[in-house]
Amino acid sequence: LSTLILNATSSIIIAVILLSYNVELAAIVIMASVLYSVVRFAAYFYIKQNQLSTIALKSREQSVLINTLKFIQTHKLYGGLHRIHNQYHGIITDEASVSAKSQIITMIATNINQFISGFRNILVLFVAVLLALNNEMTIGMIFAFTAYSVEFSRRSTIVINLIYKIQLLKIQSSRLSEIVHATDESSLASYFELNENYSLSARGIYHQYDKLAPLVLVDINIDISENETVLLTGDSGSGKSTFIKILLGITEPVAGSLFIGGVNIKKTGKHAIRKITSSVLQGDSLFPGTIYENITFNDNLDNIEQVYEIADAIGIHDVITRLPLGYFTQVGDMSDFLSGGEKQKLLIVRALFKKPKILILDEADSNLDIFSEKKVFD
């Protein structure tokens, strides 16, 4: 920014000096810089669209690559690899096409600007000679004017190029604006201290997935007390999982309020809900790290006996101890040495280790056999 201000100020001062020498010559030099900026920013609008297209294509390329690796088994079983290959090849081709267009536009703009610069020099020299022949300027004045005009062109070009680069950076930064300007959850509450009443209530909850979609939740009211078992039932797509996310403070309802211990969460903050609840939701997975870290979210071994006890009660302890590194085996979402049911048991162990006042399970037993399911809920 300081470079921009310095060069802009210098350009204005030099422009005043040029005007003091001769208005006609100064007008030629200034007009050439104006034309340079017009060409530069005319090219910018085309390059902006190409950059947005490139960003979208790069995003699609990475998404296709990640999803292909993640679901490679499904693609192989259903013969989808050829379709993926064609899709990926199409994206790469589109990227190359957009890149070529940007390079062509940049090259054309550069050539036009070089022509403007050369024509400016010739025109300045021609007019200066005429002025000298008419005794309106001396040779010394012409040399001085030429030196100042070169410096003005250099400084103004720096200013125009910096503004151009800033505009290009805005394209990238605009993609992060929603994240950067999001309100921190910690600033939304006064950290109201909870009493010993750990009930969770919802009043008048309404929700829709977007403004044009129909309401999926309409006037939902519920009270969940400590040590109470509540079962949510409904057709597929009726909003059960969405309502659970609202209870956990993950999703904001369109209307309605949540209360914890009779206190509105706008006073307590969402941290209060997460402090007393644990959950196993649809789509939950293991993160890269050891089994122990996945359960405790740290590598402090002070709680290892407690982890052993919970894992044994859930029926996963023996499976873990048979692994070469036991609880310190590295796992992740794509680990294939654990079955779906075993991963789900680890998620339940994680939820129970927190010692929650309220435990929320969203189809957390979908991968468990009948015996394991009975053991978990007992």
LINQUIUR-V369999 format. One record per residue. N is the residue number from 1. RES is the residue in three letters. PHI is phi in degrees with one decimal (999 if undefined). NEAR is the number of other C-alpha atoms within 8 Angstrom. Layout:
BEGIN
n=(N	N)
res=(RES	RES)
phi=(PHI	PHI)
near=(NEAR	NEAR)
END
This chain:
BEGIN
n=(1	2	3	4	5	6	7	8	9	10	11	12	13	14	15	16	17	18	19	20	21	22	23	24	25	26	27	28	29	30	31	32	33	34	35	36	37	38	39	40	41	42	43	44	45	46	47	48	49	50	51	52	53	54	55	56	57	58	59	60	61	62	63	64	65	66	67	68	69	70	71	72	73	74	75	76	77	78	79	80	81	82	83	84	85	86	87	88	89	90	91	92	93	94	95	96	97	98	99	100	101	102	103	104	105	106	107	108	109	110	111	112	113	114	115	116	117	118	119	120	121	122	123	124	125	126	127	128	129	130	131	132	133	134	135	136	137	138	139	140	141	142	143	144	145	146	147	148	149	150	151	152	153	154	155	156	157	158	159	160	161	162	163	164	165	166	167	168	169	170	171	172	173	174	175	176	177	178	179	180	181	182	183	184	185	186	187	188	189	190	191	192	193	194	195	196	197	198	199	200	201	202	203	204	205	206	207	208	209	210	211	212	213	214	215	216	217	218	219	220	221	222	223	224	225	226	227	228	229	230	231	232	233	234	235	236	237	238	239	240	241	242	243	244	245	246	247	248	249	250	251	252	253	254	255	256	257	258	259	260	261	262	263	264	265	266	267	268	269	270	271	272	273	274	275	276	277	278	279	280	281	282	283	284	285	286	287	288	289	290	291	292	293	294	295	296	297	298	299	300	301	302	303	304	305	306	307	308	309	310	311	312	313	314	315	316	317	318	319	320	321	322	323	324	325	326	327	328	329	330	331	332	333	334	335	336	337	338	339	340	341	342	343	344	345	346	347	348	349	350	351	352	353	354	355	356	357	358	359	360	361	362	363	364	365	366	367	368	369	370	371	372	373	374	375	376	377	378)
res=(LEU	SER	THR	LEU	ILE	LEU	ASN	ALA	THR	SER	SER	ILE	ILE	ILE	ALA	VAL	ILE	LEU	LEU	SER	TYR	ASN	VAL	GLU	LEU	ALA	ALA	ILE	VAL	ILE	MET	ALA	SER	VAL	LEU	TYR	SER	VAL	VAL	ARG	PHE	ALA	ALA	TYR	PHE	TYR	ILE	LYS	GLN	ASN	GLN	LEU	SER	THR	ILE	ALA	LEU	LYS	SER	ARG	GLU	GLN	SER	VAL	LEU	ILE	ASN	THR	LEU	LYS	PHE	ILE	GLN	THR	HIS	LYS	LEU	TYR	GLY	GLY	LEU	HIS	ARG	ILE	HIS	ASN	GLN	TYR	HIS	GLY	ILE	ILE	THR	ASP	GLU	ALA	SER	VAL	SER	ALA	LYS	SER	GLN	ILE	ILE	THR	MET	ILE	ALA	THR	ASN	ILE	ASN	GLN	PHE	ILE	SER	GLY	PHE	ARG	ASN	ILE	LEU	VAL	LEU	PHE	VAL	ALA	VAL	LEU	LEU	ALA	LEU	ASN	ASN	GLU	MET	THR	ILE	GLY	MET	ILE	PHE	ALA	PHE	THR	ALA	TYR	SER	VAL	GLU	PHE	SER	ARG	ARG	SER	THR	ILE	VAL	ILE	ASN	LEU	ILE	TYR	LYS	ILE	GLN	LEU	LEU	LYS	ILE	GLN	SER	SER	ARG	LEU	SER	GLU	ILE	VAL	HIS	ALA	THR	ASP	GLU	SER	SER	LEU	ALA	SER	TYR	PHE	GLU	LEU	ASN	GLU	ASN	TYR	SER	LEU	SER	ALA	ARG	GLY	ILE	TYR	HIS	GLN	TYR	ASP	LYS	LEU	ALA	PRO	LEU	VAL	LEU	VAL	ASP	ILE	ASN	ILE	ASP	ILE	SER	GLU	ASN	GLU	THR	VAL	LEU	LEU	THR	GLY	ASP	SER	GLY	SER	GLY	LYS	SER	THR	PHE	ILE	LYS	ILE	LEU	LEU	GLY	ILE	THR	GLU	PRO	VAL	ALA	GLY	SER	LEU	PHE	ILE	GLY	GLY	VAL	ASN	ILE	LYS	LYS	THR	GLY	LYS	HIS	ALA	ILE	ARG	LYS	ILE	THR	SER	SER	VAL	LEU	GLN	GLY	ASP	SER	LEU	PHE	PRO	GLY	THR	ILE	TYR	GLU	ASN	ILE	THR	PHE	ASN	ASP	ASN	LEU	ASP	ASN	ILE	GLU	GLN	VAL	TYR	GLU	ILE	ALA	ASP	ALA	ILE	GLY	ILE	HIS	ASP	VAL	ILE	THR	ARG	LEU	PRO	LEU	GLY	TYR	PHE	THR	GLN	VAL	GLY	ASP	MET	SER	ASP	PHE	LEU	SER	GLY	GLY	GLU	LYS	GLN	LYS	LEU	LEU	ILE	VAL	ARG	ALA	LEU	PHE	LYS	LYS	PRO	LYS	ILE	LEU	ILE	LEU	ASP	GLU	ALA	ASP	SER	ASN	LEU	ASP	ILE	PHE	SER	GLU	LYS	LYS	VAL	PHE	ASP)
phi=(999	-62.5	-62.9	-62.8	-64.6	-60.7	-71.2	-65.7	-63.0	-61.7	-62.3	-64.9	-62.8	-66.0	-61.6	-63.6	-63.1	-61.0	-64.7	-70.6	-76.2	-163.3	-68.0	-64.0	-64.4	-62.4	-62.6	-63.0	-64.9	-67.0	-63.3	-62.8	-67.4	-64.0	-62.6	-60.0	-66.6	-62.7	-63.8	-60.5	-84.0	-66.5	-67.3	-59.2	-63.8	-71.9	-66.8	-59.5	-61.9	-66.6	-66.4	-62.0	-65.5	-63.0	-61.1	-63.8	-68.2	-61.9	-62.7	-63.7	-60.4	-66.5	-63.3	-62.4	-64.3	-65.0	-66.8	-64.8	-67.0	-70.2	-115.0	-59.6	-62.4	-63.2	-62.5	-66.7	-66.4	-107.1	62.5	-95.2	-66.5	-64.8	-64.2	-63.0	-60.4	-65.0	-64.0	-66.3	-63.2	-63.9	-65.6	-60.9	-63.2	-63.8	-60.6	-62.9	-65.3	-64.5	-62.0	-63.7	-62.0	-62.6	-64.9	-65.0	-62.4	-62.1	-64.7	-62.7	-62.2	-63.2	-65.2	-63.3	-66.6	-64.5	-64.8	-60.0	-62.4	-65.8	-65.0	-60.2	-62.0	-65.0	-65.9	-61.6	-63.2	-63.9	-66.0	-63.1	-63.2	-61.7	-65.6	-67.1	-65.9	-91.1	61.2	-91.7	-142.2	-93.0	-60.9	-62.3	-64.9	-63.8	-62.3	-64.5	-61.9	-60.5	-62.9	-66.4	-65.0	-63.2	-66.8	-62.2	-62.2	-64.9	-66.8	-66.1	-64.4	-61.0	-61.4	-62.7	-66.4	-65.8	-62.5	-61.5	-66.6	-62.4	-63.1	-66.7	-66.5	-62.9	-61.6	-72.2	-67.7	-62.2	-71.6	-101.1	-59.8	-62.6	-77.7	-63.6	-94.3	-67.1	-73.7	-66.7	-57.5	-65.8	-90.1	-92.9	-145.9	-100.5	53.7	-63.3	-77.3	-81.2	-89.0	-83.3	-86.6	-105.7	-71.4	-124.8	-129.5	-129.2	-132.1	58.8	-80.5	-122.2	-154.7	-140.2	-72.9	-155.3	-63.1	-92.8	-83.3	-70.2	-66.8	-95.5	-125.9	-129.6	49.4	-87.5	-129.1	-155.0	-126.0	-121.2	-96.2	-62.8	68.9	-102.2	-103.4	-122.9	-112.9	-95.2	-123.2	167.8	-66.3	-61.5	85.7	-82.5	102.9	-63.0	-64.6	-63.8	-63.9	-62.0	-64.8	-67.2	-60.4	-85.8	78.7	-82.9	-113.6	-87.4	-73.7	-67.2	-152.2	113.0	-136.3	-112.6	-128.7	-125.6	63.3	81.5	-109.7	-61.4	-67.2	-66.0	-90.3	-84.0	88.2	-64.8	-60.1	-66.9	-63.8	-69.8	-71.8	-108.0	-118.4	-130.2	-150.8	-127.0	-105.8	-62.7	89.4	-61.8	-147.9	-84.4	-94.5	-59.7	158.2	-79.1	-59.7	-62.6	-65.3	-65.4	-83.9	-99.8	63.3	-160.3	-111.0	-75.0	-85.7	-63.3	-103.1	-65.5	-65.9	-65.3	-63.8	-56.8	-64.3	-67.6	-62.4	-66.9	-65.5	-80.8	91.9	-119.7	-60.3	-64.1	-63.0	-68.2	-67.5	-78.2	-71.8	-52.4	-108.0	56.3	-70.8	-106.4	-73.9	-73.6	-131.0	-172.2	-60.8	-104.5	-62.8	-105.9	-90.4	-114.9	-75.2	-60.1	-66.5	-67.3	-63.2	-66.2	-63.7	-62.2	-65.4	-69.5	-59.7	-57.0	-66.2	-74.5	-60.2	-70.7	54.0	-75.9	-78.7	-130.3	-109.6	-116.4	-119.6	-111.1	53.0	-73.7	-109.4	-64.6	-104.5	-98.0	-76.7	-60.9	-64.0	-65.4	-62.2	-64.5	-65.5	-63.9	-79.1	-72.5)
near=(4	5	6	10	8	8	12	11	8	10	11	8	8	12	11	8	9	14	11	7	9	8	9	6	12	13	9	11	12	9	8	11	11	8	9	10	9	8	11	10	9	8	11	9	8	10	10	10	8	12	9	9	9	11	8	8	11	9	8	9	11	8	8	10	9	8	9	10	7	7	8	9	6	8	11	9	7	6	7	10	8	7	7	10	8	8	8	11	8	8	11	9	8	9	11	8	8	11	10	8	9	11	8	8	11	9	8	8	11	8	8	9	10	8	8	11	9	8	8	11	8	8	9	11	8	8	9	11	8	8	10	11	7	7	7	7	10	8	7	6	9	10	8	8	10	8	8	11	12	8	9	12	10	8	12	12	9	10	11	9	8	9	8	11	8	8	8	9	8	8	11	8	8	8	7	8	8	8	6	6	6	6	6	6	8	7	7	9	12	8	8	8	5	8	6	5	9	12	11	12	12	14	11	11	15	14	11	12	8	5	5	4	7	6	9	10	12	9	9	10	9	7	8	9	8	9	6	6	4	5	4	5	5	6	5	5	5	8	9	10	9	8	9	10	10	11	9	11	10	7	8	6	10	8	8	11	10	11	11	14	11	9	8	10	14	8	10	15	15	11	8	12	12	10	7	10	12	13	9	12	11	8	4	7	8	10	8	8	9	11	11	11	10	12	13	10	7	7	7	5	5	5	7	7	7	8	11	9	8	11	12	10	9	13	11	12	10	8	7	9	10	7	8	6	7	9	9	8	10	8	12	10	8	6	7	5	4	7	7	7	10	9	11	12	11	11	13	11	13	11	14	11	11	8	7	11	9	10	10	10	8	10	7	11	8	5	8	10	7	6	7	10	10	8	10	9	5	4)
END
